[in-house]
Amino acid sequence: MRDNGNSQSGFDVSVLGLGAMGRIMVRAFLKQGKRVAVWNRSPGKAETLVAAGAHLCESAEAALAASPVAVLVLLDDAAVHELLGADGMSRALDNRTIVNFSTGSREDGLSLQALVNRAGGRYVKGMIVAYPRNVGNPESYCIYTGEHDAFEQHRELLKALSGNAVFLPWDEALAFATMLHAYSFAAMVAFYEAVGASRPFGMSAAKTARLLSDASRFFVSDALSDAVRRIEEQDFAGDPATLDVHVGAFGYIAESMHACGARTPVFDAVCQLAQRAQSMGHGDQDVSAIAQSFMAEAVD
């Protein structure tokens, strides 16, 4: 389907920008039975989506006018600003909610929010915490910020993109997104290291992954819960698993893996951090006392 004007309406959502992620989002909306209008600078990218039931608009203005909410997945916020700030776009933004998944800084986002607000629209910034293959997965997450009322109005629609949504104020949302990616990718790299270290013992990647996942699930969850309590209460009193005990065990583990020819730069860094906290006088405290060294650096 293709419209021939700028007055088409009656769709649930519009998606502007049909790169790899944009196309997957359109399919996720269609899978949920949503009526989807689409637009892209290169119309050819829409052919398979139109065949699947999407509606191709002739212009970005028509796409914005087609639905109460428009999802933008452009190259970056500079491209979004160029698009939304073009002549004639202001009327199309009136009474519309823009959900922008394009990449940009806090300043870019606030500037876009102001632009949309001036035109009578509302603005939500979205960040997907999933690889494209998991867009629409009920276990996946999105982080949102911007205007909370607009997000709540369209929360059910946005569930088509991820089963879980976290809405936070601007600064918290960007900080959380940064730390989440740092935490997650550090864990992933640690797994890659574990796969390499397990090979001398004849263990496959699949077996290593299964054993690590099963054995660490409770162990890590419990460690995080206890660490939160200790950090919030500033109670790092030692128990049998003191930092001194961990430093000794870490050294033994590292030596054992190195003796097998394993390269362990991630775990070596863990050992160095534990030794540093020990040198700061935390050796008789709980291992979570390592957190104090990071807090001291942040304050400094």
HUCOR-V135998 format. One record per backbone hydrogen bond with DSSP energy under -0.5 kcal/mol. CO is the residue of the C=O (numbers start at 1). NH is the residue of the N-H. Records with the same first field share a line. If there is no record, write none. Layout:
CO = NH  NH
This chain:
1 = 56
11 = 68
13 = 37
14 = 71
15 = 17  39
16 = 73
19 = 23
20 = 24
21 = 25
22 = 26
23 = 27
24 = 28
25 = 29
26 = 30
27 = 31
28 = 32
29 = 32  34
30 = 33
34 = 36
35 = 12  13
36 = 55
37 = 15
38 = 57
39 = 17
41 = 43
42 = 45
43 = 46
44 = 47
46 = 50
47 = 51
48 = 52
49 = 54
50 = 53
54 = 56
55 = 38  57
56 = 3
59 = 63
60 = 64
61 = 65
62 = 66
63 = 67
64 = 67
66 = 11
68 = 97
69 = 14
70 = 72  99
71 = 16
72 = 101
73 = 19
75 = 103
76 = 80
77 = 81
78 = 82
79 = 83
80 = 84
81 = 85
83 = 86
86 = 89
89 = 93
90 = 93  94
91 = 94
93 = 96
96 = 98  122
97 = 70  99
98 = 100  124
99 = 72  101
100 = 126
103 = 77
105 = 109
106 = 110
107 = 111
108 = 112
109 = 113
110 = 114
111 = 115
112 = 116
113 = 117
114 = 118
115 = 119
116 = 121
117 = 120
120 = 95
122 = 98
123 = 147
124 = 100
125 = 145
127 = 143
128 = 130
129 = 141
131 = 134
132 = 135
134 = 137
137 = 140  163
140 = 164
141 = 129
142 = 166
143 = 127
144 = 168
145 = 125  147
146 = 148
147 = 151
148 = 152
149 = 153
150 = 154
152 = 155
154 = 158
155 = 159
156 = 159
157 = 160
158 = 161  162
161 = 136
164 = 142
166 = 144  168
169 = 173
170 = 174
171 = 175
172 = 176
173 = 177
174 = 178
175 = 179
176 = 180
177 = 181
178 = 182
179 = 183
180 = 184
181 = 185
182 = 186
183 = 187
184 = 188
185 = 189
186 = 190
187 = 191
188 = 192
189 = 193
190 = 194
191 = 195
192 = 196
193 = 197
194 = 198
195 = 199
196 = 199
198 = 201  203
199 = 202
204 = 208
205 = 209
206 = 210
207 = 211
208 = 212
209 = 213
210 = 214
211 = 215
212 = 216
213 = 217
215 = 219
216 = 220  221
217 = 221
218 = 222
219 = 223
220 = 224
221 = 225
222 = 226
223 = 227
224 = 228
225 = 229
226 = 230
227 = 231
228 = 232
229 = 233
230 = 234  235
234 = 236
236 = 286
240 = 242
241 = 287
242 = 246
243 = 247
244 = 248
245 = 249
246 = 250
247 = 251
248 = 252
249 = 253
250 = 254
251 = 255
252 = 256
253 = 257
254 = 258
255 = 259
256 = 260
257 = 260  262
258 = 261
262 = 264
264 = 268
265 = 269
266 = 270
267 = 271
268 = 272
269 = 273
270 = 274
271 = 275
272 = 276
273 = 277
274 = 278
275 = 279
276 = 280
277 = 282
278 = 281  283
282 = 285
283 = 244
285 = 243
286 = 289
287 = 290
288 = 291
289 = 292  293
290 = 293  294
291 = 295
292 = 296
293 = 297
294 = 298
295 = 299
296 = 300
